Amino acid sequence: DRRTPSHPALQHESPPQGDQGRRRGRCPAAMPSPRSSPAGRAAPVPSPSCAAVAFRSLLAADLRFSRQLGVCAGERSAWGSARPLLRLLEVSGHGVPWLAGTLYGLGRSESPAGREVLLNLLFALVLDLVLVAMVKGLVRRRRPTHNKMDMFVTISVDKYSFPSGHATRAAMVCRFVLHHLVLAIPLRVLVVLWAIIVGISRVMLGRHNVTDVAFGFIMGYMQYNVVKYFWLSPLSAPALFAVWNQ
Ligand SMILES: CC(C)=CCC/C(C)=C/COP(=O)(O)O
């Protein structure tokens, strides 16, 4: 019976019929009608739980929506002419320029305060690479089929798309910069806009689904809390700073 409630809280109102209805966690919306066996008894047909049905529907909607938004996925796509600009944004949020820039800054920095901030930015960038690689390796969600694999410098786990490493980095760096650099309001707004646009451009380029980027933003936002918690300073890591200041 399709109307039979499967949630235990509802079962007292309308008792389930047969084995199928008694099973916990089955989704009424996905429950097929029982098929009659030759002996006339309803054959048990396994049905997924409500959570599984909702999850699959979300993923299907995500794939559909992301494909529609992938308007720069190729040169011949609807907004294909904007692709070079979006690829420039891709480089602006990539790990290599951020790591190279931070190392360069560290080498040139002459103030202890500047070195402390840059050292923590380096820690944040490495932490981001490690955490994203771990989650990508665990989840193993393939990139959208409409993505062209012409990305700027990738490592092996970058064949997977969940979460977007650009989104985690953009969100984390954005929080980092807003906390540690004294910037005029227009520049602060620009930093936030950059992070948002980098995330959106991942879907437009066809590199990611919307959920990869949404989760990436959340993960990057939280990664900054980890950096803040383990902040490296002459007090928390005296040996590191003593070696450096020699
Ligand atoms: C090789 C290094 C140092 C970093 C790889 C950076 C990269 C390619 C991340 C993937 O980002 P998306 O997950 O947003 O595609």
The ligand as an ORCA input file, in Angstrom:
! r2SCAN-3c Opt
* xyz 0 1
  C      49.116     20.795     -7.742
  C      48.647     21.654     -6.633
  C      49.664     22.262     -5.743
  C      47.362     21.921     -6.401
  C      46.244     21.352     -7.170
  C      45.180     22.371     -7.172
  C      43.975     21.873     -7.912
  C      44.082     21.513     -9.318
  C      42.826     21.780     -7.252
  C      41.591     21.268     -7.876
  O      40.634     22.234     -7.731
  P      39.147     21.864     -8.075
  O      38.773     20.746     -7.161
  O      38.379     23.120     -7.780
  O      39.082     21.492     -9.508
*
